[in-house]
């Protein structure tokens, strides 16, 4: 998640500028949850870079995680828990993809 910052995304777009003319990123975070019924998330902009904050926490339920994967149509999932065992991490990713109707990859 450390790479999902405007300055790093701008640098990435500069490097890949011949291939892309804009960059959109989604940063899941529990820190952007609404307070007192306000709006959740936010959008940071810098030129052709857009960074959307999406309310999410590692403490969210498995059902919420499946919904997030399905709604974002995630083509790639990078685990941040159980990463000390690649077998567990791979199994978790496969289970998420299957339950989110994306199919195993």
LUMVOFI-828401 format. One record per atom (N, C-alpha, C, CB): residue number from 1; atom name; x, y, z. Coordinates in Angstrom, 2 decimals. Glycine has a CB too. Layout:
BEGIN
NODE	NUM	CA	X	Y	Z
...
END
This chain:
BEGIN
NODE	1	N	0.81	-1.20	0.00
NODE	1	CA	0.00	0.00	0.00
NODE	1	C	0.85	1.27	0.00
NODE	1	CB	-0.92	0.00	1.19
NODE	2	N	2.11	1.13	0.40
NODE	2	CA	2.98	2.29	0.45
NODE	2	C	3.21	2.94	-0.90
NODE	2	CB	4.28	1.90	1.04
NODE	3	N	3.02	2.19	-1.97
NODE	3	CA	3.21	2.75	-3.31
NODE	3	C	2.00	3.52	-3.79
NODE	3	CB	3.53	1.64	-4.30
NODE	4	N	0.89	3.42	-3.08
NODE	4	CA	-0.32	4.12	-3.49
NODE	4	C	-0.37	5.51	-2.88
NODE	4	CB	-1.58	3.31	-3.09
NODE	5	N	0.59	6.34	-3.32
NODE	5	CA	0.66	7.74	-2.92
NODE	5	C	0.77	8.56	-4.20
NODE	5	CB	1.88	8.01	-1.96
NODE	6	N	0.22	9.77	-4.16
NODE	6	CA	0.22	10.60	-5.37
NODE	6	C	1.61	10.79	-5.96
NODE	6	CB	-0.39	11.96	-5.06
NODE	7	N	2.61	11.08	-5.12
NODE	7	CA	3.95	11.33	-5.66
NODE	7	C	4.51	10.10	-6.38
NODE	7	CB	4.90	11.75	-4.54
NODE	8	N	4.28	8.92	-5.83
NODE	8	CA	4.78	7.69	-6.48
NODE	8	C	3.98	7.35	-7.73
NODE	8	CB	4.73	6.52	-5.50
NODE	9	N	2.69	7.61	-7.69
NODE	9	CA	1.86	7.34	-8.87
NODE	9	C	2.21	8.29	-10.01
NODE	9	CB	0.36	7.46	-8.52
NODE	10	N	2.48	9.56	-9.68
NODE	10	CA	2.91	10.51	-10.70
NODE	10	C	4.23	10.07	-11.33
NODE	10	CB	3.06	11.92	-10.10
NODE	11	N	5.15	9.58	-10.51
NODE	11	CA	6.43	9.10	-11.03
NODE	11	C	6.23	7.89	-11.93
NODE	11	CB	7.39	8.75	-9.87
NODE	12	N	5.33	6.99	-11.54
NODE	12	CA	5.04	5.81	-12.36
NODE	12	C	4.45	6.22	-13.71
NODE	12	CB	4.06	4.87	-11.62
NODE	13	N	3.53	7.18	-13.70
NODE	13	CA	2.93	7.63	-14.96
NODE	13	C	3.99	8.30	-15.84
NODE	13	CB	1.77	8.61	-14.68
NODE	14	N	4.91	9.01	-15.23
NODE	14	CA	5.97	9.65	-16.01
NODE	14	C	6.82	8.59	-16.72
NODE	14	CB	6.87	10.53	-15.10
NODE	15	N	7.14	7.51	-16.02
NODE	15	CA	7.94	6.42	-16.60
NODE	15	C	7.16	5.71	-17.70
NODE	15	CB	8.35	5.42	-15.52
NODE	16	N	5.87	5.50	-17.48
NODE	16	CA	5.02	4.76	-18.42
NODE	16	C	4.25	5.68	-19.36
NODE	16	CB	4.05	3.87	-17.66
NODE	17	N	4.61	6.95	-19.41
NODE	17	CA	3.87	7.94	-20.17
NODE	17	C	3.69	7.64	-21.64
NODE	17	CB	4.54	9.22	-20.04
NODE	18	N	4.61	6.88	-22.22
NODE	18	CA	4.45	6.56	-23.64
NODE	18	C	3.36	5.51	-23.86
NODE	18	CB	5.78	6.05	-24.21
NODE	19	N	3.01	4.79	-22.82
NODE	19	CA	1.98	3.74	-22.92
NODE	19	C	0.62	4.21	-22.43
NODE	19	CB	2.41	2.51	-22.13
NODE	20	N	0.59	5.15	-21.46
NODE	20	CA	-0.66	5.58	-20.84
NODE	20	C	-0.72	7.09	-20.76
NODE	20	CB	-0.82	4.96	-19.43
NODE	21	N	-1.92	7.64	-20.84
NODE	21	CA	-2.04	9.09	-20.68
NODE	21	C	-2.68	9.49	-19.36
NODE	21	CB	-2.85	9.66	-21.82
NODE	22	N	-3.14	8.51	-18.57
NODE	22	CA	-3.69	8.79	-17.24
NODE	22	C	-3.54	7.55	-16.36
NODE	22	CB	-5.18	9.23	-17.34
NODE	23	N	-3.71	7.77	-15.06
NODE	23	CA	-3.58	6.67	-14.11
NODE	23	C	-4.65	6.83	-13.04
NODE	23	CB	-2.15	6.65	-13.46
NODE	24	N	-5.36	5.75	-12.76
NODE	24	CA	-6.38	5.74	-11.70
NODE	24	C	-6.02	4.62	-10.74
NODE	24	CB	-7.83	5.54	-12.29
NODE	25	N	-5.96	4.93	-9.45
NODE	25	CA	-5.62	3.92	-8.44
NODE	25	C	-6.67	3.95	-7.33
NODE	25	CB	-4.20	4.18	-7.85
NODE	26	N	-6.85	2.80	-6.70
NODE	26	CA	-7.77	2.67	-5.57
NODE	26	C	-6.97	2.22	-4.36
NODE	26	CB	-8.92	1.67	-5.90
NODE	27	N	-7.08	2.99	-3.27
NODE	27	CA	-6.37	2.65	-2.03
NODE	27	C	-7.38	2.29	-0.95
NODE	27	CB	-5.45	3.83	-1.57
NODE	28	N	-7.49	0.98	-0.64
NODE	28	CA	-8.39	0.58	0.44
NODE	28	C	-7.80	0.98	1.79
NODE	28	CB	-8.66	-0.94	0.39
NODE	29	N	-8.63	1.57	2.63
NODE	29	CA	-8.13	2.03	3.93
NODE	29	C	-9.26	2.18	4.92
NODE	29	CB	-7.39	3.35	3.78
NODE	30	N	-9.01	1.79	6.15
NODE	30	CA	-9.97	2.01	7.22
NODE	30	C	-9.98	3.45	7.69
NODE	30	CB	-9.67	1.09	8.38
NODE	31	N	-8.98	4.23	7.28
NODE	31	CA	-8.87	5.62	7.73
NODE	31	C	-9.79	6.56	6.96
NODE	31	CB	-7.45	6.09	7.59
NODE	32	N	-10.45	6.08	5.93
NODE	32	CA	-11.31	6.98	5.15
NODE	32	C	-12.79	6.67	5.39
NODE	32	CB	-11.00	6.86	3.65
NODE	33	N	-13.09	5.91	6.46
NODE	33	CA	-14.49	5.63	6.79
NODE	33	C	-15.17	6.92	7.22
NODE	33	CB	-14.60	4.56	7.90
NODE	34	N	-16.45	7.10	6.88
NODE	34	CA	-17.15	8.34	7.21
NODE	34	C	-17.40	8.48	8.71
NODE	34	CB	-18.47	8.40	6.46
NODE	35	N	-17.40	9.71	9.17
NODE	35	CA	-17.77	10.01	10.55
NODE	35	C	-19.15	10.65	10.54
NODE	35	CB	-16.72	10.94	11.24
NODE	36	N	-19.99	10.21	11.42
NODE	36	CA	-21.31	10.81	11.60
NODE	36	C	-22.11	10.90	10.30
NODE	36	CB	-21.17	12.19	12.20
NODE	37	N	-22.08	9.84	9.53
NODE	37	CA	-22.92	9.77	8.33
NODE	37	C	-22.41	10.56	7.14
NODE	37	CB	-24.26	10.23	8.65
NODE	38	N	-21.17	11.04	7.18
NODE	38	CA	-20.62	11.79	6.05
NODE	38	C	-20.27	10.87	4.89
NODE	38	CB	-19.40	12.57	6.48
NODE	39	N	-19.68	11.45	3.87
NODE	39	CA	-19.27	10.66	2.70
NODE	39	C	-18.03	9.85	3.03
NODE	39	CB	-19.00	11.58	1.49
NODE	40	N	-17.96	8.69	2.44
NODE	40	CA	-16.79	7.85	2.64
NODE	40	C	-15.79	8.06	1.51
NODE	40	CB	-17.18	6.36	2.75
NODE	41	N	-14.55	7.77	1.83
NODE	41	CA	-13.53	7.84	0.79
NODE	41	C	-13.20	9.26	0.39
NODE	41	CB	-13.97	7.07	-0.41
NODE	42	N	-12.53	9.39	-0.70
NODE	42	CA	-12.14	10.68	-1.22
NODE	42	C	-11.33	10.46	-2.49
NODE	42	CB	-11.33	11.48	-0.18
NODE	43	N	-11.09	11.55	-3.19
NODE	43	CA	-10.31	11.47	-4.43
NODE	43	C	-9.21	12.52	-4.35
NODE	43	CB	-11.21	11.67	-5.70
NODE	44	N	-7.97	12.07	-4.52
NODE	44	CA	-6.85	13.00	-4.62
NODE	44	C	-6.47	13.08	-6.09
NODE	44	CB	-5.63	12.53	-3.73
NODE	45	N	-6.19	14.30	-6.57
NODE	45	CA	-5.87	14.50	-7.98
NODE	45	C	-4.55	15.23	-8.11
NODE	45	CB	-7.00	15.28	-8.68
NODE	46	N	-3.79	14.84	-9.10
NODE	46	CA	-2.55	15.55	-9.46
NODE	46	C	-2.34	15.34	-10.95
NODE	46	CB	-1.32	15.03	-8.62
NODE	47	N	-2.71	16.32	-11.74
NODE	47	CA	-2.60	16.19	-13.19
NODE	47	C	-3.46	15.05	-13.69
NODE	47	CB	-1.15	15.97	-13.59
NODE	48	N	-2.85	14.10	-14.36
NODE	48	CA	-3.58	12.97	-14.95
NODE	48	C	-3.68	11.78	-14.00
NODE	48	CB	-2.92	12.54	-16.24
NODE	49	N	-3.35	12.00	-12.72
NODE	49	CA	-3.39	10.92	-11.72
NODE	49	C	-4.58	11.14	-10.79
NODE	49	CB	-2.07	10.85	-10.91
NODE	50	N	-5.35	10.08	-10.57
NODE	50	CA	-6.48	10.09	-9.63
NODE	50	C	-6.28	8.96	-8.65
NODE	50	CB	-7.86	9.96	-10.38
NODE	51	N	-6.37	9.27	-7.35
NODE	51	CA	-6.24	8.27	-6.31
NODE	51	C	-7.52	8.26	-5.48
NODE	51	CB	-4.99	8.54	-5.40
NODE	52	N	-8.27	7.18	-5.60
NODE	52	CA	-9.54	7.04	-4.88
NODE	52	C	-9.31	6.28	-3.58
NODE	52	CB	-10.60	6.32	-5.75
NODE	53	N	-9.76	6.83	-2.47
NODE	53	CA	-9.71	6.11	-1.20
NODE	53	C	-11.01	5.34	-1.03
NODE	53	CB	-9.47	7.08	0.00
NODE	54	N	-10.88	4.06	-0.75
NODE	54	CA	-12.04	3.18	-0.62
NODE	54	C	-12.07	2.65	0.81
NODE	54	CB	-11.98	2.00	-1.66
NODE	55	N	-13.20	2.84	1.52
NODE	55	CA	-13.25	2.35	2.90
NODE	55	C	-13.10	0.83	2.97
NODE	55	CB	-14.55	2.77	3.56
NODE	56	N	-12.09	0.39	3.69
NODE	56	CA	-11.88	-1.04	3.88
NODE	56	C	-10.88	-1.23	5.02
NODE	56	CB	-11.37	-1.73	2.58
NODE	57	N	-10.97	-2.36	5.68
NODE	57	CA	-10.06	-2.68	6.77
NODE	57	C	-9.71	-4.15	6.71
NODE	57	CB	-10.68	-2.31	8.13
NODE	58	N	-8.52	-4.50	7.18
NODE	58	CA	-8.16	-5.92	7.28
NODE	58	C	-9.05	-6.63	8.27
NODE	58	CB	-6.69	-6.07	7.68
NODE	59	N	-9.80	-5.86	9.05
NODE	59	CA	-10.72	-6.44	10.02
NODE	59	C	-12.12	-6.59	9.45
NODE	59	CB	-10.75	-5.59	11.28
NODE	60	N	-12.31	-6.23	8.19
NODE	60	CA	-13.61	-6.41	7.54
NODE	60	C	-13.89	-7.91	7.42
NODE	60	CB	-13.64	-5.72	6.13
NODE	61	N	-15.15	-8.22	7.26
NODE	61	CA	-15.54	-9.63	7.16
NODE	61	C	-15.14	-10.20	5.78
NODE	61	CB	-17.06	-9.80	7.39
NODE	62	N	-15.12	-11.51	5.69
NODE	62	CA	-14.81	-12.18	4.42
NODE	62	C	-15.86	-11.81	3.37
NODE	62	CB	-14.75	-13.71	4.61
NODE	63	N	-17.11	-11.70	3.79
NODE	63	CA	-18.19	-11.31	2.87
NODE	63	C	-17.94	-9.91	2.31
NODE	63	CB	-19.56	-11.36	3.58
NODE	64	N	-17.50	-8.98	3.16
NODE	64	CA	-17.19	-7.63	2.69
NODE	64	C	-16.00	-7.63	1.73
NODE	64	CB	-16.89	-6.70	3.89
NODE	65	N	-15.02	-8.47	2.00
NODE	65	CA	-13.87	-8.57	1.12
NODE	65	C	-14.27	-9.14	-0.24
NODE	65	CB	-12.79	-9.45	1.75
NODE	66	N	-15.11	-10.16	-0.25
NODE	66	CA	-15.61	-10.72	-1.51
NODE	66	C	-16.35	-9.65	-2.31
NODE	66	CB	-16.53	-11.94	-1.25
NODE	67	N	-17.19	-8.87	-1.63
NODE	67	CA	-17.93	-7.79	-2.30
NODE	67	C	-16.98	-6.77	-2.90
NODE	67	CB	-18.89	-7.10	-1.32
NODE	68	N	-15.93	-6.43	-2.17
NODE	68	CA	-14.96	-5.46	-2.66
NODE	68	C	-14.26	-5.99	-3.91
NODE	68	CB	-13.92	-5.14	-1.57
NODE	69	N	-13.82	-7.25	-3.87
NODE	69	CA	-13.14	-7.87	-5.02
NODE	69	C	-14.08	-7.92	-6.22
NODE	69	CB	-12.64	-9.29	-4.67
NODE	70	N	-15.33	-8.30	-5.99
NODE	70	CA	-16.31	-8.41	-7.07
NODE	70	C	-16.63	-7.03	-7.65
NODE	70	CB	-17.60	-9.08	-6.57
NODE	71	N	-16.90	-6.04	-6.79
NODE	71	CA	-17.29	-4.72	-7.26
NODE	71	C	-16.17	-4.00	-8.01
NODE	71	CB	-17.74	-3.87	-6.09
NODE	72	N	-14.93	-4.22	-7.58
NODE	72	CA	-13.80	-3.60	-8.27
NODE	72	C	-13.33	-4.40	-9.47
NODE	72	CB	-12.65	-3.41	-7.31
NODE	73	N	-13.91	-5.60	-9.65
NODE	73	CA	-13.52	-6.50	-10.74
NODE	73	C	-12.01	-6.73	-10.72
NODE	73	CB	-13.97	-5.93	-12.11
NODE	74	N	-11.53	-7.05	-9.54
NODE	74	CA	-10.09	-7.21	-9.34
NODE	74	C	-9.53	-8.31	-10.22
NODE	74	CB	-9.78	-7.51	-7.87
NODE	75	N	-8.53	-7.98	-10.98
NODE	75	CA	-7.85	-8.97	-11.81
NODE	75	C	-6.62	-9.52	-11.12
NODE	75	CB	-7.48	-8.37	-13.14
NODE	76	N	-6.15	-8.79	-10.10
NODE	76	CA	-4.98	-9.22	-9.35
NODE	76	C	-5.18	-8.85	-7.89
NODE	76	CB	-3.67	-8.58	-9.92
NODE	77	N	-4.87	-9.77	-7.01
NODE	77	CA	-4.99	-9.54	-5.57
NODE	77	C	-3.62	-9.76	-4.95
NODE	77	CB	-6.07	-10.48	-4.92
NODE	78	N	-3.19	-8.79	-4.15
NODE	78	CA	-1.91	-8.91	-3.45
NODE	78	C	-2.21	-9.02	-1.96
NODE	78	CB	-0.97	-7.69	-3.75
NODE	79	N	-2.02	-10.20	-1.38
NODE	79	CA	-2.33	-10.39	0.04
NODE	79	C	-1.43	-9.56	0.95
NODE	79	CB	-2.20	-11.87	0.41
NODE	80	N	-2.01	-9.09	2.06
NODE	80	CA	-1.23	-8.36	3.08
NODE	80	C	-1.24	-9.10	4.41
NODE	80	CB	-1.79	-6.95	3.26
NODE	81	N	-1.95	-10.22	4.49
NODE	81	CA	-1.95	-11.06	5.69
NODE	81	C	-1.59	-12.48	5.26
NODE	81	CB	-3.33	-11.03	6.43
NODE	82	N	-1.09	-13.28	6.20
NODE	82	CA	-0.64	-14.65	5.92
NODE	82	C	0.43	-14.70	4.84
NODE	82	CB	-1.83	-15.52	5.51
NODE	83	N	1.22	-13.65	4.74
NODE	83	CA	2.22	-13.60	3.68
NODE	83	C	3.49	-14.38	4.01
NODE	83	CB	2.59	-12.17	3.38
NODE	84	N	3.59	-14.87	5.25
NODE	84	CA	4.76	-15.68	5.61
NODE	84	C	4.66	-17.09	5.03
NODE	84	CB	4.91	-15.74	7.13
NODE	85	N	3.49	-17.45	4.53
NODE	85	CA	3.29	-18.76	3.90
NODE	85	C	2.67	-18.54	2.53
NODE	85	CB	2.40	-19.69	4.79
NODE	86	N	3.46	-18.73	1.47
NODE	86	CA	2.93	-18.49	0.13
NODE	86	C	1.77	-19.42	-0.19
NODE	86	CB	4.03	-18.66	-0.92
NODE	87	N	1.78	-20.63	0.37
NODE	87	CA	0.67	-21.57	0.14
NODE	87	C	-0.63	-21.04	0.70
NODE	87	CB	0.98	-22.92	0.76
NODE	88	N	-0.59	-20.49	1.93
NODE	88	CA	-1.80	-19.93	2.55
NODE	88	C	-2.27	-18.70	1.78
NODE	88	CB	-1.53	-19.56	4.03
NODE	89	N	-1.32	-17.85	1.40
NODE	89	CA	-1.67	-16.64	0.66
NODE	89	C	-2.29	-16.99	-0.69
NODE	89	CB	-0.43	-15.76	0.46
NODE	90	N	-1.70	-17.93	-1.41
NODE	90	CA	-2.24	-18.35	-2.71
NODE	90	C	-3.63	-18.95	-2.56
NODE	90	CB	-1.31	-19.36	-3.38
NODE	91	N	-3.83	-19.78	-1.53
NODE	91	CA	-5.14	-20.40	-1.30
NODE	91	C	-6.18	-19.33	-0.99
NODE	91	CB	-5.06	-21.42	-0.15
NODE	92	N	-5.79	-18.31	-0.22
NODE	92	CA	-6.72	-17.24	0.13
NODE	92	C	-7.13	-16.46	-1.13
NODE	92	CB	-6.08	-16.29	1.17
NODE	93	N	-6.17	-16.15	-1.98
NODE	93	CA	-6.46	-15.43	-3.22
NODE	93	C	-7.39	-16.25	-4.11
NODE	93	CB	-5.15	-15.09	-3.97
NODE	94	N	-7.11	-17.53	-4.27
NODE	94	CA	-7.96	-18.39	-5.10
NODE	94	C	-9.39	-18.45	-4.55
NODE	94	CB	-7.38	-19.81	-5.18
NODE	95	N	-9.51	-18.54	-3.23
NODE	95	CA	-10.83	-18.59	-2.62
NODE	95	C	-11.59	-17.29	-2.87
NODE	95	CB	-10.72	-18.86	-1.11
NODE	96	N	-10.92	-16.15	-2.75
NODE	96	CA	-11.56	-14.87	-3.02
NODE	96	C	-12.02	-14.76	-4.46
NODE	96	CB	-10.61	-13.72	-2.69
NODE	97	N	-11.17	-15.16	-5.38
NODE	97	CA	-11.53	-15.08	-6.80
NODE	97	C	-12.70	-15.99	-7.13
NODE	97	CB	-10.32	-15.44	-7.67
NODE	98	N	-12.73	-17.18	-6.56
NODE	98	CA	-13.83	-18.11	-6.81
NODE	98	C	-15.14	-17.59	-6.23
NODE	98	CB	-13.51	-19.49	-6.23
NODE	99	N	-15.09	-17.10	-4.98
NODE	99	CA	-16.31	-16.61	-4.34
NODE	99	C	-16.82	-15.31	-4.95
NODE	99	CB	-16.06	-16.42	-2.86
NODE	100	N	-15.94	-14.57	-5.60
NODE	100	CA	-16.37	-13.30	-6.19
NODE	100	C	-16.81	-13.46	-7.64
NODE	100	CB	-15.24	-12.28	-6.11
NODE	101	N	-16.97	-14.71	-8.08
NODE	101	CA	-17.43	-15.04	-9.43
NODE	101	C	-16.46	-14.62	-10.51
NODE	101	CB	-18.76	-14.39	-9.69
NODE	102	N	-15.19	-14.44	-10.15
NODE	102	CA	-14.18	-14.08	-11.15
NODE	102	C	-13.51	-15.33	-11.69
NODE	102	CB	-13.13	-13.13	-10.55
NODE	103	N	-13.65	-16.45	-10.98
NODE	103	CA	-12.99	-17.68	-11.41
NODE	103	C	-11.54	-17.70	-11.01
NODE	103	CB	-13.12	-17.85	-12.90
NODE	104	N	-10.99	-18.85	-10.91
NODE	104	CA	-9.58	-19.00	-10.52
NODE	104	C	-8.68	-18.52	-11.64
NODE	104	CB	-9.26	-20.46	-10.15
NODE	105	N	-7.55	-17.92	-11.27
NODE	105	CA	-6.56	-17.44	-12.25
NODE	105	C	-5.26	-18.11	-12.00
NODE	105	CB	-6.40	-15.92	-12.20
END
